[in-house]
Structures are given as structure tokens and as C-alpha cells.
Amino acid sequence: MKIIDISMAIEPTMTVYKNKEAKKPKFHQSAFFDANGVYETDITLNLHSGTHIDFPLHTIPRGKNSNHEVLDTFIGDAKVFDLSHVADAICLSDIKDFSIEQGDFVLFKTRNSQIEEFDFNFVYLALDAATYLSDIGIRGVGIDTLGIERNQPNHPTHDVLLLGDVIILEGLRLRHVQEGTYELICLPLKISNVEASLTRAVLVQRT
Ligand SMILES: [Zn+2]
């Protein structure tokens, strides 16, 4: 059995969406051995910085939040598809011949995984592909950058996925992952009443 880490490291200098300073985590040491006998750290962090799950509340008013998810969604088989040749957006024509079935969790490896800094022209999931995946009834879709869409007005890709109860997993790192089927574990932290949650996402490869 091999465990492949596909998560971003949370650190002050990490890459964040559109390089916005406010999205960078702030670390603060709140207890020190000399003064307090122990060492403790506080972190201020936007829930969309780092590898995270978007719940429907992210773009759907009164949508389901982090309280409502069944944990089966976050543990189970996932199919990694290599779309490194896609230059701009993953469209329906790029994925329609893939073996994708109801209940699948699909992860798209793109040229985003080759770049560590934020790419304003990152490869995203186009609406026609998102609609196709939502119609199939997959349980989740993951992408190797901090957004599943780029600058689409009114974020239709998010909406069609989240309205279809498709969990979105953003901020994956897949450069070292080959196309194939793995067990995905991406349990969200148990933070109540929020629209997103951090996760340590890993792929388990049975050998
Ligand atoms: Zn997000």
C-alpha cells in the first residue's frame, strides 16, 4: 500500500487565490516554553486557502453547509484523469469519452500541477463539462488549483456542481500522480456551519 499526499502545505508564504494578501494564513505564537511552559500557535486562515472542500453554501444562498455531509463522500474510489494537454478549460469534448459513472469521484490533473505559483490563466472546468458531471451524478470533482473556475461571471460551474450535490475539491497537487484509480481520503475538518473546510487529501494505491 502506498499513500500519496496530494495536499498543499499551509504556511505563511503559500500560494493563495489571485495572490491576495488577505488569503495568506497568519501564524501567531500564543504560548512559549519560557513564559507558559508549552508552545502553542494560533492561525488565521481563509477556508479556501490550501486544499479544501467547497460545500453548496459557498455559492448557493441557504445551500448545505459543512454540517450536512455524509462522510462516505470523502472516503472511497477516485479516478484520476490526465488532462495535461488542455490549454485553457476542460470542456465536455475533453471528458465525454472517459469512463465516468454515477457515484464516482473524479480528479483532473492538468498543467496547473506543474506550476507552484498562482497562475491567473489556470486551467478550469467549463460549464458544459460541469453540467455533464452533475447530470451523471458523480459524488465529487477535484482540480489541481485553487478554483474550479476562473473568472466566469456568476460562477456557473460552481452552481451546477453544488446544486447537483457534487462536492468540489480544490487546491490539489497532482504532478507526481499517474492517471488511474485510487482510494481517495479527503475528510473535511469538523468545522460547523461554514461553506468550506480544509482537508488533508491523500490517494491510497493498493499494490
Ligand atoms: Zn473554494
Residues whose N, C-alpha, C, O or C-beta is under 5 A from the ligand:
A	BS01	ZN	H48 D54 L146 E170
